[in-house]
Amino acid sequence: MNAPVNPKKLIKGGLHDWEVVIGMEIHAQITSRSKLFSGASTAFGAEPNAHVSLVDAAMPGMLPVINEECVAQAVRTGLGLKARINLRSVFDRKNYFYPDLPQGYQISQYKDPIVGEGEVLVDLPEGESITVGIERLHLEQDAGKSLHDQAPNLSFVDLNRSGVALMEIVSRPDLRSSEEAKAYVTKLRTILRYLGTCDGDMEKGNLRADVNVSVRRPGEPLGTRCEIKNVNSIRFIGQAIETEARRQIAILEDGGAIVQETRLFDPGRGETRSMRSKEEAHDYRYFPDPDLLPLEFSQDFVDGLAAGLPELPDAKKARFVADFGLSPYDAGVLVAERASADFYEAVAKGRDGKAAANWVINELFGRLNKEGLGIDQSPVSADQLGSIIDLIGEGTISGKIAKDLFEIVWTDGGDPRAVVEARGMKQVTDTGAIEAAVDQIIAQNPDKVAQAREKPTLLGWFVGQTMKATGGKANPAAVNALLKAKLGIA
């Protein structure tokens, strides 16, 4: 049965409303120091062809040997996706010619992958969430890279990536908008980074997406899909889907038919263009690789890996909501990166969880984003931020002074308590000193006093003047209480 159609996610054409249907094939480079079937390094940025073994170069007589750590990483990922782990899987040869694939075939998995069906829970704006089905995860080797911009009449081949281990994670066609697709890739990337099975660096090509897009009238059968190959940023994924969906809608409304094919997205021109006709499985002539035995391992092996998994984003988010009293939205922001979640926990330990979240999300994350820094590059440590929150809670400094203190610690470092002492930043709690400032402001502004008694919202003006007169150090609660008493405002 078709799921109910959300009218908000339909695309308006010239004649009809259309539903876009999206499935994703994510290629994630496995975190491993060596390749899937050889001992060559996987380090990024080496000179061309510096990390190429005789196996990667497909020299005669060279046989592949499976990398056990890559197998373990695939199983860990399957467990993180709540997927079925297949204790027996088979490597196949996928035959096609590429100049940067020396064997003339790719070692992949076809009918018997290492990981079966799973799911990913994806949070969307406005509290909505969807479950995206995972069809399979299989292991395969990457191809090398053809370079066409080194000389006007020649192409070069860099085989450093050839043989690098990939996980291809195939979703079901459960996505219905570009926003859902972007949120899905973001969540999947977060899970992989938590697990440590892929670093998710899309700029380096360590996470790439093939996006299958089709359109249909609501309630009709699935349309003909086109695959957009190798999209390497989450923003471009969204743009590619919108562009391709509208291309297909225009063709269909003009009486044409969609041809199943592989296309490329050109973000500069904002268009997709045909790359080749879409191959089917039989075009690749899959057959079991005769050089590799079926991959078999025990349930004990799987259970051992499961026992070592970290707390994953969904579980951590639920715990932050329950233990720290956070909103689901704030908890979601904090758990988006494992390092950010760890930082927050260090700040919140033994403190008000909501206050800690406000400071981490609004002040720290805001400043990090402005400076283009990651949480691991923060000049303010969790201990320093925790001390600032403690100083507010104790009444030693006000919230306004705390923001000034944060800036000082960000720029100059140091222990926040010592900075407050050295710079005389303590909040004025002496009601006598505050009262003197209040009396002076009231005496100097009789017209404002009369207005405030008629319109109590003007109290804020007196508060601001008092804070200004005390250099921002007066206790705000004391200022408010004194002004209300002296102005006769309830």
Stockholm file with secondary structure:
# STOCKHOLM 1.0

chainA/1-490         MNAPVNPKKLIKGGLHDWEVVIGMEIHAQITSRSKLFSGASTAFGAEPNAHVSLVDAAMPGMLPVINEECVAQAVRTGLGLKARINLRSVFDRKNYFYPDLPQGYQISQYKDPIVGEGEVLVDLPEGESITVGIERLHLEQDAGKSLHDQAPNLSFVDLNRSGVALMEIVSRPDLRSSEEAKAYVTKLRTILRYLGTCDGDMEKGNLRADVNVSVRRPGEPLGTRCEIKNVNSIRFIGQAIETEARRQIAILEDGGAIVQETRLFDPGRGETRSMRSKEEAHDYRYFPDPDLLPLEFSQDFVDGLAAGLPELPDAKKARFVADFGLSPYDAGVLVAERASADFYEAVAKGRDGKAAANWVINELFGRLNKEGLGIDQSPVSADQLGSIIDLIGEGTISGKIAKDLFEIVWTDGGDPRAVVEARGMKQVTDTGAIEAAVDQIIAQNPDKVAQAREKPTLLGWFVGQTMKATGGKANPAAVNALLKAKLGIA
#=GR chainA/1-490 SS CCCCCCGGGCEECSSSEEEEEEEEEEEEECCCSBCSSSCCBCCTTCCTTSSCCTTTTTCTTCCCCCCHHHHHHHHHHHHHTTCCBCSEECCEEEECCCTTCTTSEEEECSSSCSBCCEEEEEECGGGCEEEEEEEEEEEEECCCEEEEEEETTEEEEECSSTTCEEEEEEECSCBCSHHHHHHHHHHHHHHHHHHTSCCCCTTTTSEEEEEEEEEECTTSCCCCCEEEEEECSHHHHHHHHHHHHHHHHHHHHTTCCCCCEEEEEETTTTEEEEEEECCCGGGGTCEECTTSCCEECCHHHHHHHHHTCCCCHHHHHHHHHHHHCCCHHHHHHHHSSHHHHHHHHHHHTTSCHHHHHHIIIIIIIHHHHHHTCCGGGCSSCHHHHHHHHHHHHTTSSCHHHHHHHHHHHHHHCCCHHHHHHHHTCCCBCCHHHHHHHHHHHHHHCHHHHHHHHHCGGGHHHHHHHHHHHTTTCBCHHHHHHHHHHHHTCC
#=GC SS_cons         CCCCCCGGGCEECSSSEEEEEEEEEEEEECCCSBCSSSCCBCCTTCCTTSSCCTTTTTCTTCCCCCCHHHHHHHHHHHHHTTCCBCSEECCEEEECCCTTCTTSEEEECSSSCSBCCEEEEEECGGGCEEEEEEEEEEEEECCCEEEEEEETTEEEEECSSTTCEEEEEEECSCBCSHHHHHHHHHHHHHHHHHHTSCCCCTTTTSEEEEEEEEEECTTSCCCCCEEEEEECSHHHHHHHHHHHHHHHHHHHHTTCCCCCEEEEEETTTTEEEEEEECCCGGGGTCEECTTSCCEECCHHHHHHHHHTCCCCHHHHHHHHHHHHCCCHHHHHHHHSSHHHHHHHHHHHTTSCHHHHHHIIIIIIIHHHHHHTCCGGGCSSCHHHHHHHHHHHHTTSSCHHHHHHHHHHHHHHCCCHHHHHHHHTCCCBCCHHHHHHHHHHHHHHCHHHHHHHHHCGGGHHHHHHHHHHHTTTCBCHHHHHHHHHHHHTCC
//
